[in-house]
Structure formats: structure tokens, C-alpha cells
Amino acid sequence: VTYNAMVSACEQGEQWEQALQLCREMATSCVERDTTTYNATVSACEKGEQWAHALQLLREMPHGRVERNTITYSAAVSACE
């Protein structure tokens, strides 16, 4: 919950680099990333116009058995616009 709150705060503050770093840190620290984590990180990348990072996150979700939803897809599509 704490990581998700920090990632969401980064998203709201348009700090895509920090959001991405926290998401990666969760993986290396064996902290489970969920749909909320990815949605916030993809949204942060969208706001930072980082479409390549947004699409990479979208691609890696199934590998971690994380379900994608409408929010995930919408943010990824917006990142590519």
C-alpha cells in the first residue's frame, strides 16, 4: 500500500521518472506489483509523454500475472497520442 501511494503521488506530481523507479524497486525488493501500481506508473509515463515506457509496462504486466484493465489501456493509448 505504501509503495502504491508513493507511485500515485509521483503520478499526480507528474514525476514519471520517480514513479518508474519505484515500480522497478518494488520488483527488485520482491514487493508485489498490482494493477493499481501499474496503472499509476503508466499514467505517470503518459503525463510525462514517455510512450515507450508506458508500452513496456503494459507488455510486462502479463509476465507478472497482473491483470490489465480499462484504465491501463486508456493511459497507454493516451501516452502514444
Order of alpha helices (4+ residues) and beta strands (2+ residues): alpha-alpha-alpha-alpha-alpha
